[in-house]
Amino acid sequence: MRKRIAQVGHRFDAFLRAFVDAKTRVASTLPENAKDNCSKEMESRAAGL
């Protein structure tokens, strides 16, 4: 039983690591101006409130 739990934990850990890696890869490929536009939009919304 313990062996099975360890296996599942290891698989989940590997999945989590792959997910985080993919997320950072997608974030790094986003163009810088897209990030700037997003922050500008948030600033304009905050000013409008």
TIKOLGU-510587 format. One record per atom (N, C-alpha, C, O): residue in three letters; atom name; x, y, z; residue number from 0. Coordinates in Angstrom, 2 decimals, decimal comma. Atoms other than C-alpha are relative to their C-alpha. Layout:
# residues N
ALA|CA|X|Y|Z|NUM $
...
***
This chain:
# residues 49
MET|N|0,83|-1,21|0,00|0 $
MET|CA|0,00|0,00|0,00|0 $
MET|C|0,87|1,27|0,00|0 $
MET|O|0,63|2,21|-0,76|0 $
ARG|N|-0,87|-1,17|-0,06|1 $
ARG|CA|2,75|2,45|0,91|1 $
ARG|C|0,70|0,23|-1,32|1 $
ARG|O|0,88|1,37|-1,75|1 $
LYS|N|-0,70|-0,13|1,28|2 $
LYS|CA|4,55|1,72|-2,33|2 $
LYS|C|-0,90|0,67|-1,04|2 $
LYS|O|-0,45|1,52|-1,81|2 $
ARG|N|0,94|-0,59|0,95|3 $
ARG|CA|1,44|2,59|-4,32|3 $
ARG|C|-0,18|1,49|0,28|3 $
ARG|O|-0,21|2,29|-0,65|3 $
ILE|N|0,16|-1,42|-0,36|4 $
ILE|CA|0,98|5,87|-2,43|4 $
ILE|C|1,23|0,78|-0,45|4 $
ILE|O|1,11|1,89|-0,98|4 $
ALA|N|-1,23|-0,67|0,42|5 $
ALA|CA|4,62|6,75|-3,09|5 $
ALA|C|0,03|0,17|-1,51|5 $
ALA|O|0,47|1,20|-2,02|5 $
GLN|N|0,02|-0,08|1,47|6 $
GLN|CA|4,17|5,99|-6,79|6 $
GLN|C|-0,92|1,13|-0,45|6 $
GLN|O|-0,54|1,95|-1,30|6 $
VAL|N|0,95|-1,04|0,38|7 $
VAL|CA|1,11|8,21|-7,05|7 $
VAL|C|0,56|1,37|0,34|7 $
VAL|O|0,43|2,31|-0,45|7 $
GLY|N|-0,60|-1,26|-0,40|8 $
GLY|CA|2,88|10,98|-5,14|8 $
GLY|C|1,09|0,43|-0,96|8 $
GLY|O|1,21|1,60|-1,30|8 $
HIS|N|-1,08|-0,30|0,94|9 $
HIS|CA|5,86|10,75|-7,48|9 $
HIS|C|-0,56|0,46|-1,33|9 $
HIS|O|-0,05|1,41|-1,93|9 $
ARG|N|0,62|-0,39|1,28|10 $
ARG|CA|3,64|10,92|-10,56|10 $
ARG|C|-0,60|1,39|0,10|10 $
ARG|O|-0,47|2,20|-0,82|10 $
PHE|N|0,61|-1,31|-0,17|11 $
PHE|CA|1,76|13,91|-9,17|11 $
PHE|C|1,07|1,08|0,03|11 $
PHE|O|0,90|2,15|-0,56|11 $
ASP|N|-1,11|-0,94|-0,08|12 $
ASP|CA|5,04|15,66|-8,36|12 $
ASP|C|0,57|0,29|-1,39|12 $
ASP|O|0,85|1,44|-1,73|12 $
ALA|N|-0,52|-0,16|1,35|13 $
ALA|CA|6,29|15,06|-11,90|13 $
ALA|C|-0,97|0,82|-0,85|13 $
ALA|O|-0,55|1,67|-1,64|13 $
PHE|N|1,00|-0,75|0,75|14 $
PHE|CA|3,02|16,37|-13,34|14 $
PHE|C|0,02|1,48|0,39|14 $
PHE|O|-0,03|2,36|-0,47|14 $
LEU|N|-0,02|-1,37|-0,49|15 $
LEU|CA|3,14|19,47|-11,15|15 $
LEU|C|1,21|0,75|-0,55|15 $
LEU|O|1,10|1,90|-0,98|15 $
ARG|N|-1,23|-0,62|0,50|16 $
ARG|CA|6,74|20,16|-12,18|16 $
ARG|C|-0,14|0,33|-1,48|16 $
ARG|O|0,28|1,40|-1,92|16 $
ALA|N|0,18|-0,23|1,43|17 $
ALA|CA|5,83|19,80|-15,87|17 $
ALA|C|-0,97|1,16|-0,24|17 $
ALA|O|-0,77|1,96|-1,15|17 $
PHE|N|0,99|-1,06|0,14|18 $
PHE|CA|2,82|22,09|-15,44|18 $
PHE|C|0,64|1,37|0,26|18 $
PHE|O|0,45|2,31|-0,51|18 $
VAL|N|-0,66|-1,27|-0,34|19 $
VAL|CA|4,87|24,83|-13,75|19 $
VAL|C|1,00|0,39|-1,08|19 $
VAL|O|1,12|1,56|-1,45|19 $
ASP|N|-0,98|-0,25|1,06|20 $
ASP|CA|7,58|24,47|-16,40|20 $
ASP|C|-0,70|0,55|-1,25|20 $
ASP|O|-0,21|1,50|-1,86|20 $
ALA|N|0,75|-0,45|1,17|21 $
ALA|CA|5,01|24,87|-19,19|21 $
ALA|C|-0,53|1,41|0,21|21 $
ALA|O|-0,50|2,23|-0,71|21 $
LYS|N|0,54|-1,33|-0,31|22 $
LYS|CA|3,47|27,89|-17,47|22 $
LYS|C|1,07|1,06|-0,15|22 $
LYS|O|0,83|2,11|-0,74|22 $
THR|N|-1,08|-0,98|0,11|23 $
THR|CA|6,81|29,67|-17,18|23 $
THR|C|0,45|0,14|-1,44|23 $
THR|O|0,82|1,24|-1,86|23 $
ARG|N|-0,41|-0,08|1,40|24 $
ARG|CA|7,65|28,80|-20,78|24 $
ARG|C|-0,98|0,87|-0,78|24 $
ARG|O|-0,55|1,69|-1,60|24 $
VAL|N|1,01|-0,81|0,69|25 $
VAL|CA|4,37|30,33|-22,00|25 $
VAL|C|0,16|1,46|0,40|25 $
VAL|O|0,06|2,35|-0,45|25 $
ALA|N|-0,16|-1,38|-0,47|26 $
ALA|CA|4,93|33,42|-19,86|26 $
ALA|C|1,22|0,66|-0,63|26 $
ALA|O|1,20|1,85|-0,94|26 $
SER|N|-1,22|-0,58|0,56|27 $
SER|CA|8,44|33,88|-21,24|27 $
SER|C|-0,14|0,27|-1,50|27 $
SER|O|0,57|1,12|-2,04|27 $
THR|N|0,18|-0,21|1,44|28 $
THR|CA|7,21|33,66|-24,86|28 $
THR|C|-0,94|1,16|-0,29|28 $
THR|O|-1,01|1,62|-1,43|28 $
LEU|N|0,90|-1,13|0,23|29 $
LEU|CA|4,63|36,41|-24,38|29 $
LEU|C|0,81|1,25|-0,34|29 $
LEU|O|1,82|1,51|0,31|29 $
PRO|N|-0,73|-1,24|0,33|30 $
PRO|CA|5,76|39,65|-26,04|30 $
PRO|C|-0,11|1,02|1,14|30 $
PRO|O|-1,11|1,06|1,86|30 $
GLU|N|-0,03|-0,96|-1,10|31 $
GLU|CA|6,71|42,43|-23,65|31 $
GLU|C|-1,13|1,02|-0,12|31 $
GLU|O|-1,70|1,43|0,90|31 $
ASN|N|1,04|-1,01|0,16|32 $
ASN|CA|4,20|44,89|-25,14|32 $
ASN|C|-1,36|-0,51|0,45|32 $
ASN|O|-2,21|0,27|0,86|32 $
ALA|N|1,26|0,56|-0,49|33 $
ALA|CA|1,36|42,49|-24,27|33 $
ALA|C|-0,10|0,18|1,50|33 $
ALA|O|-1,16|0,50|2,03|33 $
LYS|N|-0,02|-0,20|-1,45|34 $
LYS|CA|2,41|42,66|-20,62|34 $
LYS|C|-0,25|1,47|0,32|34 $
LYS|O|-0,99|1,79|1,25|34 $
ASP|N|0,17|-1,43|-0,23|35 $
ASP|CA|2,62|46,46|-20,85|35 $
ASP|C|-1,45|0,42|-0,23|35 $
ASP|O|-2,01|1,18|0,56|35 $
ASN|N|1,40|-0,33|0,29|36 $
ASN|CA|-0,83|46,70|-22,43|36 $
ASN|C|-0,90|-0,46|1,12|36 $
ASN|O|-1,85|0,23|1,49|36 $
CYS|N|0,81|0,55|-1,07|37 $
CYS|CA|-2,26|44,52|-19,70|37 $
CYS|C|0,11|0,91|1,23|37 $
CYS|O|-0,91|1,22|1,85|37 $
SER|N|-0,18|-0,85|-1,18|38 $
SER|CA|-0,76|46,70|-16,93|38 $
SER|C|-0,64|1,37|-0,23|38 $
SER|O|-1,20|1,95|0,69|38 $
LYS|N|0,63|-1,29|0,30|39 $
LYS|CA|-1,94|49,87|-18,70|39 $
LYS|C|-1,51|-0,09|0,14|39 $
LYS|O|-2,15|0,82|0,66|39 $
GLU|N|1,44|0,18|-0,10|40 $
GLU|CA|-5,45|48,48|-18,94|40 $
GLU|C|-0,43|-0,05|1,46|40 $
GLU|O|-1,45|0,54|1,83|40 $
MET|N|0,32|0,09|-1,42|41 $
MET|CA|-5,43|47,63|-15,24|41 $
MET|C|0,10|1,39|0,65|41 $
MET|O|-0,73|1,73|1,50|41 $
GLU|N|-0,16|-1,35|-0,56|42 $
GLU|CA|-4,18|51,15|-14,40|42 $
GLU|C|-1,18|0,88|-0,39|42 $
GLU|O|-1,70|1,63|0,44|42 $
SER|N|1,11|-0,83|0,45|43 $
SER|CA|-6,91|52,77|-16,51|43 $
SER|C|-1,29|-0,41|0,72|43 $
SER|O|-2,11|0,44|1,05|43 $
ARG|N|1,17|0,47|-0,75|44 $
ARG|CA|-9,55|50,59|-14,81|44 $
ARG|C|0,03|0,52|1,43|44 $
ARG|O|-0,99|0,95|1,97|44 $
ALA|N|-0,14|-0,48|-1,37|45 $
ALA|CA|-8,18|51,56|-11,39|45 $
ALA|C|-0,29|1,50|0,06|45 $
ALA|O|-0,90|1,97|1,02|45 $
ALA|N|0,24|-1,44|0,04|46 $
ALA|CA|-8,27|55,25|-12,38|46 $
ALA|C|-1,48|0,29|-0,20|46 $
ALA|O|-2,00|1,27|0,33|46 $
GLY|N|1,41|-0,21|0,27|47 $
GLY|CA|-11,83|54,89|-13,63|47 $
GLY|C|-0,90|-0,28|1,20|47 $
GLY|O|-2,02|0,22|1,26|47 $
LEU|N|0,82|0,32|-1,18|48 $
LEU|CA|-13,06|53,52|-10,29|48 $
LEU|C|-0,09|1,16|0,95|48 $
LEU|O|-0,74|1,06|1,99|48 $
***
